Amino acid sequence: MKKEFTYRDTIKACYLGNFLQSAGSIFAVLFIPIRTLYGISYTQFALLLTINFITQVCSDVLFSKPVERYGFRRFAIGAPVLSALGLFLFAMAPFLFPGHPFPGFCFGMFVFAAAAGLQELLLSPIMDALPIPEEEKGKRMSMLHSCFAWGQIFGVLTTTLFVYFAEAKYWQVIACIWAAVPLVNVWLFAKVPLYQKVSGAKAMKVRELFRSPIFLLVMLAIITGGSAEVVMAQWSSAFIERGLNLPKILGDMVGVCGFSLMLAIGRTSYGIWGDRISIHKVMILGASAGTICYVTAAVSHNPYIGIAACILTGLCVSLLWPGSVVIAARELPLAGASMFALLSAGGDVGASAGSFLIGRITDKVAVSGVTNVFGIAGLTPEQAGLRIGLLLAALFPLVCIGINYIIWKKTERAR
């Protein structure tokens, strides 16, 4: 008997899509092996991350109108194919550009990021358009974002174990395996029902969104929230290994996976109990605790306290990005795919700026020869740079506190 697909299958496809899109988390694990094998600098790694997020921004914006016009399906099918191609090109860069693989890394990252931006644009509005009660959508949206965090854990664990047991020089093998995995969703999105909340003609125009004070505030919130989340996600591995001088496998298995686990727990918890608590209060409390964690990780004399702070940051910042999307969808119900595209672009801009800032600061301090910061003597310039960069990154969740407080009070007055 032929299976009848329902909106519940659509939810599963979205969850799986976000889980598989977390393949991008392997770049953080592979950085040190790639740096060792090919001499990639911290600034070049930061440039790769910047290409990643800027391309996602462009993808979000450029595809928003076509998605509203032609519907979700053809783009939802194409995104996993593009993602697989990007990861494969990244893995093949040393063979395509022997002796100078960095241009190949950049091109592979560009293709992968274009797919990531498209997928990011698609999944939230697909979920928001489902025929389910509004109070249920916030919980489902948080659960959607939790799938990305669970996927990060799986990706980091499998990639770290492979690199550890199979040797770093075979990193292309695991990258190619991850390139094939997203293709599973091609079949699913070809079958499941997809709904359109508002048609392109009825949806709020982009200029109307930018006239909305709530939208502008949420945009600022997701920019700072995206920075607070992604900086720690992308740099914790290098910080723990080089900044705290601990073994790489400890940095990846405990630090990165611990961060992702806390991120997943925070989002899954809201997905289960979200109707009992205020999203505004949770986001303000999380940003406050996240600021403390960043400062603690940067200045702590004890490396294990530093690891604990990196891990707990995941729980603290877990709702800053998805919470902003939930608030925007609730306050602006007539906004179409363009709103989700702009919010995704905002989060990617914040993530790109934050990641690039860390890389530049690390290299600048390393060149300066500074070896004593925060009263910690005997540091290498590289360690000092990573600590200073992480301390400055605490500004992102700090600013996020004020923005979310203003949003909370503004939405309360509107009711």
Disulfide bonds with the S-S distance in Angstrom:
none
